[in-house]
Amino acid sequence: MPTTDLAGKPIAITGASSGIGRATAIAAARAGMPVVLGARRLDKLQEVADQIAAQGGRAVAHAVDVDDPESSAAFVRRGIEAFGGLYSVFANAGYGLEGSVQHVTDEQLRAIIQTNFWGTLNVIRPALPHFLERRQGHVLICSSCVSKVGLPLHSAYSLTKAMQDHVGRAMRIELLGTGVHVSTVHPIGTLTEFSARTADRSGGSRKALRTPKSMMQTPELVADRIVSCLRKPIGEVWTSTKMRLSLGLLTAFPSVGDWYLARRLRRSAEQE
Ligand SMILES: NC(=O)c1ccc[n+]([C@@H]2O[C@H](COP(=O)([O-])OP(=O)(O)OC[C@H]3O[C@@H](n4cnc5c(N)ncnc54)[C@H](OP(=O)(O)O)[C@@H]3O)[C@@H](O)[C@H]2O)c1
């Protein structure tokens, strides 16, 4: 597949006020893409827009709550209007939650599905007719490595990441031959606001599995892989081959996977 020249191809990114979304916005702008930045904290988005402008790029900040379909559709429209069309949408906004299946409340479960799953569809669906009409486009979905396994004490989060993964894979095949690419992104532990916000939201449960600090990656590394995928589309973006292969094994041999996860969980608890 030939490499796509990204210069002048606009991208709309949700969750661009911090972490992976912010780093991707900066990396995409460096590749010449005009960027529509979306999240709820407009002041943070404006800082990112200013940084992009200072580096010679183009960006607009737009407050969006991906939980709300109308707000999400308005965000996509703003991108189309601001730059005369969109080439890509990156559904990246999301958050984590810790807690056992027994203890996560219905309200917490509905809320995380609303943001991580519906928040993804809410921005993809309004962009799709535009992409199909132009016979070009690239849908990116920030799932996670945990989309492939139900992590103990993270089942609510894992299931939303699996939902994104499934939707992305199905769409990728449904849209073959239309000129619209669909890719899911599967980062491992990444140094963003994610962990602190997850702990705050979950009452700081300390027993859950955590990525050792030495294995955490930077959001810039994830952003680099995403921009490479925009240039040369692939179905799944992974930032760790070791994790990808390990998860393959855990899925192929579930009883070994259960044993391994139980052992990791026990060790995490012992370290507290
Ligand atoms: N960090 C990791 O270890 C890791 C690993 C794998 C996958 N991921 C995935 O990567 C994505 C980005 O996370 P991150 O690590 O960059 O975390 P982060 O720094 O906490 O960023 C999350 C972003 O989502 C936005 N957001 C949350 N709820 C929103 C809503 N209702 N409407 C609009 N924006 C909303 C936040 O902005 P506002 O608060 O300003 O709205 C923020 O910009 C998430 O989907 C996460 O699941 C993260």
Ligand as a Chemical Component Dictionary entry (heavy atoms), coordinates in Angstrom:
data_LIG
# 
_chem_comp.id                   LIG 
_chem_comp.type                 NON-POLYMER 
_chem_comp.pdbx_formal_charge   0 
_chem_comp.three_letter_code    LIG 
# 
loop_
_chem_comp_atom.comp_id 
_chem_comp_atom.atom_id 
_chem_comp_atom.alt_atom_id 
_chem_comp_atom.type_symbol 
_chem_comp_atom.charge 
_chem_comp_atom.model_Cartn_x 
_chem_comp_atom.model_Cartn_y 
_chem_comp_atom.model_Cartn_z 
_chem_comp_atom.pdbx_ordinal 
LIG N1  N1  N 0  -2.537  5.649  29.827 1  
LIG C1  C1  C 0  -2.637  4.342  29.646 2  
LIG O1  O1  O 0  -1.974  3.548  30.366 3  
LIG C2  C2  C 0  -3.498  3.791  28.541 4  
LIG C3  C3  C 0  -3.241  2.480  28.077 5  
LIG C4  C4  C 0  -4.045  1.956  27.069 6  
LIG C5  C5  C 0  -5.065  2.728  26.514 7  
LIG N2  N2  N 1  -5.298  3.995  26.991 8  
LIG C6  C6  C 0  -6.406  4.760  26.377 9  
LIG O2  O2  O 0  -5.887  5.954  25.835 10 
LIG C7  C7  C 0  -6.931  6.922  25.750 11 
LIG C8  C8  C 0  -6.379  8.250  26.245 12 
LIG O3  O3  O 0  -6.023  8.121  27.599 13 
LIG P1  P1  P 0  -4.731  8.814  28.225 14 
LIG O4  O4  O 0  -3.851  7.764  28.736 15 
LIG O5  O5  O -1 -4.184  9.816  27.313 16 
LIG O6  O6  O 0  -5.417  9.472  29.515 17 
LIG P2  P2  P 0  -5.660  10.995 29.937 18 
LIG O7  O7  O 0  -4.377  11.743 29.950 19 
LIG O8  O8  O 0  -6.461  10.920 31.189 20 
LIG O9  O9  O 0  -6.576  11.548 28.751 21 
LIG C9  C9  C 0  -7.929  11.230 28.631 22 
LIG C10 C10 C 0  -8.571  12.260 27.736 23 
LIG O10 O10 O 0  -9.948  11.944 27.557 24 
LIG C11 C11 C 0  -10.721 13.124 27.729 25 
LIG N3  N3  N 0  -12.079 12.772 28.134 26 
LIG C12 C12 C 0  -12.465 11.944 29.143 27 
LIG N4  N4  N 0  -13.816 11.914 29.201 28 
LIG C13 C13 C 0  -14.278 12.718 28.200 29 
LIG C14 C14 C 0  -15.575 13.091 27.756 30 
LIG N5  N5  N 0  -16.702 12.635 28.348 31 
LIG N6  N6  N 0  -15.683 13.935 26.705 32 
LIG C15 C15 C 0  -14.569 14.413 26.101 33 
LIG N7  N7  N 0  -13.315 14.103 26.475 34 
LIG C16 C16 C 0  -13.180 13.272 27.525 35 
LIG C17 C17 C 0  -9.949  13.924 28.780 36 
LIG O11 O11 O 0  -10.223 15.309 28.640 37 
LIG P3  P3  P 0  -11.145 16.234 29.561 38 
LIG O12 O12 O 0  -11.063 15.713 30.962 39 
LIG O13 O13 O 0  -10.551 17.594 29.352 40 
LIG O14 O14 O 0  -12.502 16.093 28.947 41 
LIG C18 C18 C 0  -8.519  13.664 28.329 42 
LIG O15 O15 O 0  -8.150  14.555 27.296 43 
LIG C19 C19 C 0  -8.094  6.379  26.586 44 
LIG O16 O16 O 0  -9.089  5.891  25.725 45 
LIG C20 C20 C 0  -7.463  5.230  27.361 46 
LIG O17 O17 O 0  -8.380  4.215  27.649 47 
LIG C21 C21 C 0  -4.532  4.540  27.970 48 
# 
loop_
_chem_comp_bond.comp_id 
_chem_comp_bond.atom_id_1 
_chem_comp_bond.atom_id_2 
_chem_comp_bond.value_order 
_chem_comp_bond.pdbx_ordinal 
LIG N1  C1  SING 1  
LIG C1  O1  DOUB 2  
LIG C1  C2  SING 3  
LIG C2  C3  SING 4  
LIG C2  C21 DOUB 5  
LIG C3  C4  DOUB 6  
LIG C4  C5  SING 7  
LIG C5  N2  DOUB 8  
LIG N2  C6  SING 9  
LIG N2  C21 SING 10 
LIG C6  O2  SING 11 
LIG C6  C20 SING 12 
LIG O2  C7  SING 13 
LIG C7  C8  SING 14 
LIG C7  C19 SING 15 
LIG C8  O3  SING 16 
LIG O3  P1  SING 17 
LIG P1  O4  DOUB 18 
LIG P1  O5  SING 19 
LIG P1  O6  SING 20 
LIG O6  P2  SING 21 
LIG P2  O7  DOUB 22 
LIG P2  O8  SING 23 
LIG P2  O9  SING 24 
LIG O9  C9  SING 25 
LIG C9  C10 SING 26 
LIG C10 O10 SING 27 
LIG C10 C18 SING 28 
LIG O10 C11 SING 29 
LIG C11 N3  SING 30 
LIG C11 C17 SING 31 
LIG N3  C12 SING 32 
LIG N3  C16 SING 33 
LIG C12 N4  DOUB 34 
LIG N4  C13 SING 35 
LIG C13 C14 SING 36 
LIG C13 C16 DOUB 37 
LIG C14 N5  SING 38 
LIG C14 N6  DOUB 39 
LIG N6  C15 SING 40 
LIG C15 N7  DOUB 41 
LIG N7  C16 SING 42 
LIG C17 O11 SING 43 
LIG C17 C18 SING 44 
LIG O11 P3  SING 45 
LIG P3  O12 DOUB 46 
LIG P3  O13 SING 47 
LIG P3  O14 SING 48 
LIG C18 O15 SING 49 
LIG C19 O16 SING 50 
LIG C19 C20 SING 51 
LIG C20 O17 SING 52 
# 
